[in-house]
Amino acid sequence: MILLDKKEYYKASEPLQQVEINHLFADAVVQGHIDGQIYVDNTLKPEVFYVEHPYGMSLLFGCTTNESFNKWLIQHALNTPKIRNRFEWLQAFPNAWNELITTELANHLIKQKDNETAIHNDKIEENTRVNFRFNKAKYLEFKSKHIRDNVPVFPTDRQMFESMQGSVIPARFWNNADDFIEKAMAFSVMDGSTVACTAFSAFVIGNQLEIGIETSDNYRGKGYAAITCSALIDYCLENDYEPVWGCKLENTASYLLAQKLGFEPTVYWPFFRLLK
């Protein structure tokens, strides 16, 4: 395993386009939109790539038969070197990687359904990541029946960006406020000076915009997530962006909200929570 110099991130670009699952978060790193890291097997002619996004998601892709890299992968997954102080969420492509991981780490895995109380933090948790395809007609039908127009929605500004609290917030997906204001789009519902809910562009790659959403604990169950996401989807449609949604299958609220908003599940893929 070798840390690739940022000047050479372009070497991951073409192989990344062969990955057939949603990889916009990895594109954001490769294209320099966010400060992440890329590890490879060989800097001169890399065949294996491990892309880490600072949010805590990673993507492994490329050749599956490099024994030296595979040994590093197992140690990394188990956090044997003790370099991680938080969980990391790994996807791998092609599926041969998933087969290798489940074989080599069989004694260290636990299904998410068997760990709902989260007492087994010494196990690598197996989850499922869902990719969706946007259906505009379904979205417009839902919007006409269910999106209220009596809740004000505001474009998210710098002050909102800097004051926002939560786990899925723009500050975790953009380097700084300047970067966010220049390159991203977001909409928020406010309660006075408090940000109640925000839908934002987590990644913008080409004509694709992936949606992130965060509702503050005190404002859940009020329909604000659908309202802010609708504003962002409308922005996408008005500006020729394809809205993109991805989430854990186990995140029932996000999974169901996506489908209400016209996103149809297309891919269910292994998603490993690596040890911290």
C-alpha positions in Angstrom: 0.0 0.0 0.0 1.4 3.4 -1.1 -0.1 6.8 -0.5 -0.5 8.4 -3.9 0.7 12.0 -4.4 -2.2 14.4 -5.1 -0.5 15.4 -8.4 -1.0 11.8 -9.5 -4.7 11.4 -8.6 -5.5 11.5 -12.3 -4.2 7.9 -12.5 -7.3 6.8 -10.7 -9.7 8.6 -13.0 -10.0 6.2 -15.9 -10.2 3.0 -13.7 -12.8 4.7 -11.6 -15.1 5.1 -14.5 -15.2 1.3 -14.9 -16.8 1.0 -11.5 -20.5 0.2 -11.9 -21.9 1.5 -8.6 -22.4 5.1 -7.5 -18.9 6.5 -7.0 -19.5 10.3 -6.9 -17.9 10.6 -3.5 -14.7 9.0 -4.9 -14.9 11.2 -8.0 -14.9 14.2 -5.6 -11.6 13.1 -4.2 -10.0 12.1 -7.5 -11.0 15.4 -9.1 -9.7 17.4 -6.1 -13.1 18.8 -5.0 -12.4 17.6 -1.5 -9.2 16.7 0.4 -9.1 12.9 0.5 -6.5 10.3 0.1 -5.8 7.6 -2.5 -3.7 4.4 -1.8 -2.4 2.3 -4.6 -0.3 -0.9 -5.1 2.2 0.8 -7.4 2.7 4.5 -8.1 4.2 4.0 -11.6 1.4 1.9 -13.0 -1.2 1.4 -10.3 -3.7 -1.5 -10.7 -5.4 -1.3 -7.3 -7.0 1.9 -5.8 -8.3 2.7 -2.4 -10.0 6.1 -2.2 -10.8 7.6 1.2 -13.3 10.5 1.5 -12.9 12.6 4.7 -16.6 12.0 5.5 -15.6 8.4 6.4 -16.5 6.6 3.2 -14.0 4.6 1.1 -14.0 2.9 -2.3 -11.8 0.0 -3.3 -11.5 -1.0 -6.9 -9.1 -2.6 -9.4 -7.2 -5.8 -9.6 -8.1 -8.3 -6.8 -5.1 -10.6 -7.0 -2.2 -8.5 -5.5 -1.4 -10.5 -2.4 0.7 -7.7 -0.8 -2.1 -5.2 -1.2 -4.7 -7.7 0.0 -2.8 -8.3 3.2 -2.7 -4.6 3.8 -6.4 -4.4 3.2 -7.2 -7.0 5.8 -5.0 -5.2 8.4 -6.6 -1.9 7.5 -10.1 -3.3 7.8 -9.3 -4.6 11.3 -7.5 -1.3 12.2 -4.5 -3.4 13.3 -2.1 -0.4 13.0 -4.6 1.7 15.1 -4.6 4.6 12.7 -8.4 5.1 12.8 -10.4 6.6 15.7 -13.7 6.3 14.0 -15.6 3.8 11.8 -14.9 3.8 8.1 -17.5 2.7 5.5 -16.1 0.6 2.7 -17.6 -0.3 -0.7 -15.6 -2.4 -3.2 -15.9 -3.2 -6.9 -16.0 -5.7 -8.6 -17.9 -8.1 -6.5 -14.8 -10.3 -6.3 -13.5 -7.9 -3.6 -16.6 -8.5 -1.5 -16.1 -12.2 -1.8 -12.5 -11.8 -0.7 -13.4 -9.6 2.3 -16.2 -12.0 3.5 -13.8 -15.0 3.1 -10.7 -13.5 4.7 -12.6 -11.7 7.5 -15.3 -14.3 8.1 -14.5 -14.5 11.8 -14.7 -10.8 12.2 -18.0 -10.0 10.5 -21.5 -9.5 11.9 -24.7 -8.7 10.0 -26.2 -5.3 10.9 -29.5 -7.0 11.8 -27.6 -9.0 14.4 -26.0 -5.9 15.8 -28.9 -3.5 16.2 -28.0 -2.7 19.8 -24.4 -1.8 18.5 -22.8 -3.8 21.3 -20.4 -5.6 18.9 -18.1 -2.7 18.0 -15.3 -5.2 17.8 -16.8 -6.7 14.6 -16.9 -5.4 11.0 -20.6 -4.8 10.4 -22.1 -5.8 7.1 -24.6 -3.4 5.7 -26.1 -2.7 2.3 -25.7 0.4 0.2 -28.5 1.3 -2.2 -28.2 3.1 -5.5 -31.3 4.7 -7.0 -32.5 6.0 -10.4 -34.5 9.2 -10.5 -38.0 9.0 -12.0 -39.1 12.6 -12.8 -42.8 11.7 -13.4 -43.1 10.0 -9.9 -41.4 12.9 -8.3 -43.8 15.5 -9.9 -46.8 13.4 -8.9 -45.6 13.3 -5.3 -44.8 17.0 -5.2 -48.2 18.0 -6.5 -49.9 16.0 -3.8 -47.7 16.3 -0.7 -45.2 19.2 -0.8 -46.6 22.1 1.2 -46.0 25.6 0.0 -46.7 27.2 3.4 -43.2 26.3 4.8 -40.6 28.9 3.8 -37.4 27.4 2.2 -34.3 29.5 2.0 -31.0 29.1 0.0 -28.4 28.0 2.5 -25.9 30.9 3.2 -22.5 31.1 4.8 -23.9 31.7 8.3 -26.2 28.7 8.0 -23.3 26.6 6.7 -21.1 27.5 9.7 -23.8 27.1 12.4 -25.2 23.8 11.2 -24.8 20.8 13.6 -25.2 17.1 12.8 -23.6 14.1 11.1 -24.7 14.7 7.5 -24.0 18.4 7.0 -22.3 20.4 4.2 -19.2 21.1 6.2 -18.4 17.4 6.1 -18.5 17.3 2.3 -16.9 20.6 1.3 -13.4 21.9 2.3 -14.7 25.2 3.6 -17.5 27.8 3.4 -16.0 29.5 0.4 -15.8 26.3 -1.5 -19.4 25.5 -0.6 -20.8 28.9 -1.5 -19.0 28.9 -4.9 -19.7 25.3 -6.0 -22.6 23.9 -4.1 -26.3 24.5 -3.7 -28.5 23.9 -0.6 -31.9 24.8 0.8 -32.9 25.1 4.4 -36.0 25.4 6.6 -35.3 27.8 9.5 -36.8 28.2 13.0 -35.8 31.7 13.8 -32.0 31.6 13.6 -31.9 27.8 14.0 -31.4 25.6 11.0 -34.1 23.0 11.2 -33.4 21.0 8.1 -31.1 21.3 5.1 -30.9 19.5 1.7 -27.6 20.1 0.0 -25.3 19.0 -2.9 -22.9 16.6 -1.3 -21.1 16.0 -4.6 -21.4 17.7 -8.0 -19.7 15.8 -10.8 -20.5 16.7 -14.3 -24.3 16.9 -14.7 -24.9 14.8 -11.6 -25.7 16.2 -8.1 -25.9 13.9 -5.2 -28.2 14.9 -2.4 -27.3 15.1 1.3 -29.9 15.7 3.9 -29.8 16.6 7.6 -32.8 17.3 9.9 -32.0 18.5 13.5 -33.3 16.2 16.2 -36.0 18.6 17.4 -37.5 19.0 14.0 -37.9 15.5 12.8 -41.3 14.1 11.8 -42.5 17.5 10.4 -42.0 16.8 6.7 -39.1 19.2 6.4 -36.8 16.7 4.8 -39.2 16.2 1.9 -39.7 19.9 1.5 -36.0 20.9 1.4 -35.2 17.9 -0.9 -38.0 19.0 -3.2 -36.5 22.5 -3.5 -33.1 21.0 -4.3 -34.6 18.5 -6.9 -36.4 21.5 -8.5 -33.1 23.3 -8.7 -31.6 20.2 -10.4 -34.4 20.0 -13.0 -34.2 23.7 -13.7 -30.4 23.6 -14.2 -30.1 20.3 -16.1 -28.6 18.3 -13.2 -29.5 14.7 -12.6 -30.5 14.3 -8.9 -28.7 11.4 -7.3 -29.6 9.6 -4.1 -27.6 6.9 -2.1 -28.1 5.5 1.3 -27.9 2.5 3.6 -30.7 0.1 3.2 -30.7 0.0 7.0 -31.4 3.8 7.1 -35.1 3.2 6.8 -36.0 6.9 6.9 -33.7 7.8 4.0 -34.6 4.7 2.0 -38.3 5.5 2.2 -38.0 9.2 1.7 -36.0 8.6 -1.5 -38.8 6.5 -3.0 -41.4 9.1 -2.1 -39.3 11.6 -4.0 -39.3 9.5 -7.1 -36.0 7.6 -6.6 -36.2 3.9 -7.6 -33.8 1.4 -6.1 -31.5 -0.1 -8.7 -28.5 -1.6 -6.9 -28.0 -3.2 -3.5 -24.3 -3.5 -2.7 -22.3 -4.7 0.3 -21.3 -1.9 2.6 -18.8 -2.7 5.4 -18.3 -0.7 8.6 -14.7 -1.2 9.3 -13.3 -1.2 12.8 -12.2 1.9 14.7 
